[in-house]
Amino acid sequence: MKRQRSPKRQPKPVKEKKPRKLKQPRVGIRRKTTWLCWLILLASVSFGVYKNFTAINKHTVHEREIVKVKLTDTNAIEAFVTDFAKVYYTWEPNQEKLETRQKDLGKFMLNGLVTLNADALRSDIPTTSTVSDIRIWKVEAKKNQVNKVLFTVNQQIKNSQKEDIPKPIESTYSLNVMKNKDGDMVIFTNPTIAAAPTKAKIAEKQLQTDSTINAETTGSITKFLTTFFTLYPSGTANELKYYVAGGTKPLNKDYRFAELVNPTFHRQGDNIQVDATVKFLDSETDMIQYSQYTLVLEKSGSNWTIKSGL
């Protein structure tokens, strides 16, 4: 018998490999990178909002420096120095009165200064002095509550050995006064000779009428101003409003207009500026008053009006 061969084994079926799924990147707030991005975004937005509220716009914001002027009341110092000067510059050759003067100086000066001035006047002095006027020119604040005072004293000096008529003497001095926070004062420097203020020197301008203004215009304005200043001293508010823009307060004075003295005319845009001296006669005192005005006139139609200057 032939041996029967066993059938060949059937090959195992090959399993098909499933394709690997590619992992999709997960995007979400749980990722560290995403957290970092969100934090950066939030920080940027917050910083932008902060800068928007706090940044200075250099084009629209302008700083202003406000300077406050501090006014110092010098009335008390002026009164103190005036009372002192009346005592200091008044004397007569009488021992009792000189002693009283010396005692009164102690109300104003340091004791050392009172002692310094003890021998300034003797009982045999031939002169008598009275104070006729005291003028305070300047009170200048210094350091440590000190004020420097400049003043002038007018004295009437009578010398018994030379003449009977008092001689006027004018002298200017400076001294230092300390005023504490309670308002108490003391003089701690002796009156020292000083220079009084004098007349200031300035260059006077000679005004001339603009060559562009013709004689017809100057004549018209002169006629208008003559009419106005004739009415002005005694005119009512209702009458003056026809000559002055917005009206003006009445003077209620008994002045008589005499003339315009050397008026000059200058063009100021569409208006005319007039510099004029007006001569009035004061009927109450019989004195001639020279009043000076710089007026700006405007013309409406054929009529002139004073725009400003009164």
MIMARLUM-156108 format. One line per 8 residues: their letters; for each residue x, y negated, z of C-alpha. Coordinates in steps of 0.001 Angstrom, whole numbers, plus 500000, padded with zeros to 6 digits. Layout:
A	X Y Z  ...
END
This chain:
MKRQRSPK	500000 500000 500000  501201 496615 499135  501594 494319 502004  499289 491497 501634  501005 488173 501927  499567 485739 504284  498282 482726 502609  500558 479680 502539
RQPKPVKE	499964 477212 505200  498192 474234 503986  500186 471038 504627  498766 468898 507310  496930 465986 505957  498983 462827 506242  497263 460241 508217  497124 456955 506484
KKPRKLKQ	498881 454312 508416  496698 451500 509262  498194 448197 508256  499494 446301 511239  497456 443357 512160  499437 440192 512164  499045 438368 515399  497374 435106 514842
PRVGIRRK	498947 432244 516783  496562 431270 519453  495893 427560 519767  494380 426454 523003  494907 424378 526123  496407 427336 527859  499619 427128 525872  502508 425225 527491
TTWLCWLI	503279 423376 524280  499677 422280 523971  499708 421089 527551  502840 419086 526885  501280 417488 523785  498181 416569 525705  500245 415047 528506  502287 412992 526023
LLASVSFG	499100 411806 524299  497443 410807 527568  500581 409037 528771  500841 407091 525493  497203 406011 525623  497482 405006 529290  500645 403000 528648  499008 401251 525703
VYKNFTAI	495983 400274 527767  498231 399043 530589  500318 396926 528237  497197 395504 526654  496056 394120 530007  499405 393037 531368  501444 391885 528380  501864 388151 527792
NKHTVHER	500872 387000 524343  503594 384481 523605  501575 382950 520812  498479 382155 522833  499565 381855 526456  501284 378609 527370  502741 378024 530786  501998 374666 532373
EIVKVKLT	504150 373104 534997  501963 371082 537325  503906 368368 539105  502210 367206 542251  503140 363699 543280  503472 363462 547018  502478 360028 548234  504178 358881 551416
DTNAIEAF	502374 356416 553660  504938 353761 554612  502541 351370 556353  503620 352439 559836  507325 352026 559032  506734 348619 557448  504745 347430 560477  507447 348759 562846
VTDFAKVY	510254 346955 560995  508187 343747 560715  507562 343668 564481  511247 344360 565108  512373 341550 562783  510131 339039 564539  511918 339818 567815  515435 340150 566396
YTWEPNQE	515422 336903 564385  513672 334701 566930  515656 332987 569711  516347 329789 571573  519136 328688 573932  517442 329839 577109  518954 332578 579275  515626 333912 580516
KLETRQKD	514154 334126 577006  517330 335703 575635  517102 338377 578316  513460 338988 577403  514482 339297 573743  517191 341795 574663  514684 343853 576655  512165 343802 573778
LGKFMLNG	514796 345090 571352  514900 348250 573458  511391 349053 572186  512752 349416 568653  516469 350300 568700  518726 352973 570109  520204 351977 573464  523666 351854 571928
LVTLNADA	522506 349259 569384  520818 347190 572091  524126 347107 573963  525974 346222 570735  523736 343174 570235  523994 341996 573845  526594 339331 573040  525179 338330 569629
LRSDIPTT	523444 335320 571181  524684 333200 574064  522692 330921 576305  524729 327939 575051  523949 328615 571394  522978 325315 569708  520404 326792 567347  516769 327778 567678
STVSDIRI	515223 330245 565234  511632 331018 564353  510481 333516 561748  508195 332141 559045  507925 335172 556765  509009 338821 556444  508815 340792 553197  509390 344521 552952
WKVEAKKN	510827 345302 549529  511455 349025 549707  511103 352050 551980  513281 354890 550690  512982 358348 552222  516314 359979 553095  517194 363302 554747  516279 364366 558285
QVNKVLFT	513204 362116 558593  515272 358990 557928  513953 356045 555916  516065 353201 554557  514209 349892 554627  515090 346817 552566  513518 343567 553796  513858 339790 553620
VNQQIKNS	513467 337378 556541  512669 333685 556222  513811 331696 559257  513452 328097 560314  516770 327182 561963  516977 324062 564083  520415 322877 565266  520198 320539 568226
QKEDIPKP	523686 319160 567591  523306 318314 563905  519749 317561 562867  516184 317470 564069  514520 318922 560948  514474 322753 560813  516432 324235 557930  514887 327147 555986
IESTYSLN	517153 330192 555738  516361 333306 553682  518350 336501 554173  517935 340116 553071  518937 343146 555141  518693 346911 555197  518425 349292 558145  517602 352932 558829
VMKNKDGD	514527 354093 560692  513872 357632 561864  510241 358735 562062  509515 362122 563630  506576 364445 562994  504595 362805 565821  504900 359395 564163  507355 357982 566715
MVIFTNPT	510054 355731 565265  513435 354331 566227  515947 352077 564468  519428 353586 564602  521449 351242 562352  521857 347520 562825  520408 345174 560171  523052 345015 557448
IAAAPTKA	523254 342221 554891  522031 343329 551449  521037 341938 548057  517423 341070 547380  515641 342182 544196  515988 339658 541373  514203 338835 538162  514485 341560 535529
KIAEKQLQ	515961 340683 532173  514070 341840 529106  514126 340846 525464  511052 338859 524487  509457 339869 521210  508428 337191 518761  505139 338324 517236  504285 337435 513657
TDSTINAE	501170 338040 511561  501318 340858 509013  501825 339553 505506  499175 342024 504267  496410 340127 506072  495127 337235 503990  494083 333796 505199  490402 334529 504646
TTGSITKF	490536 337442 507103  492484 335529 509763  490103 332595 509409  487078 334862 509810  488539 336501 512920  489539 333154 514451  485980 331871 513988  484572 335039 515586
LTTFFTLY	486917 334839 518600  486219 331153 519105  482491 331921 519301  483062 334863 521627  485416 333145 524101  483135 330125 524271  480382 332473 525490  482508 334985 527415
PSGTANEL	483027 333212 530802  479323 332642 531454  477646 335095 529067  475278 337801 530284  475791 341503 529668  472943 341453 527152  474545 338582 525206  478062 340051 525230
KYYVAGGT	477015 343444 523852  476622 341861 520401  480336 341007 520375  481901 343958 522257  481475 347614 521317  479764 349299 524264  479342 345975 526029  481450 344504 528834
KPLNKDYR	480955 343156 532350  480150 339442 532570  482676 337142 534272  480209 334642 535750  482873 331918 535809  482579 328200 535058  485343 328117 532460  485291 325970 529338
FAELVNPT	486954 327333 526239  489580 324967 524792  491465 326826 522036  493229 329941 520808  496981 329474 521207  499156 330998 518472  497138 334125 517674  498885 336798 515605
FHRQGDNI	497200 339479 513516  498388 343038 512816  496783 345756 510769  495997 348913 512730  494567 351413 510295  491116 350114 509330  491130 347715 512300  492925 344478 513134
QVDATVKF	494911 343923 516331  494937 340352 517607  497425 339106 520208  496081 335820 521501  496470 333396 524376  493159 331769 525250  493167 328337 526868  490369 327716 529368
LDSETDMI	489652 324780 531649  488558 325852 535134  485755 323432 535975  485967 324227 539714  489698 323638 540182  490438 321489 537101  493344 323828 536395  494077 325025 532871
QYSQYTLV	493965 328823 532682  495954 330631 529996  494586 334159 529580  496385 336603 527299  494640 339382 525373  495559 342167 522989  492316 342919 521165  491453 345538 518567
LEKSGSNW	488721 344348 516196  486702 346428 513768  484495 345161 510980  481036 346458 510196  479638 344831 507087  480400 341143 507440  480514 341126 511252  483473 341632 513571
TIKSGL	483282 343577 516866  485800 343828 519704  486588 347537 519959  489015 347353 522909  491237 344984 524866  488981 343297 527417
END
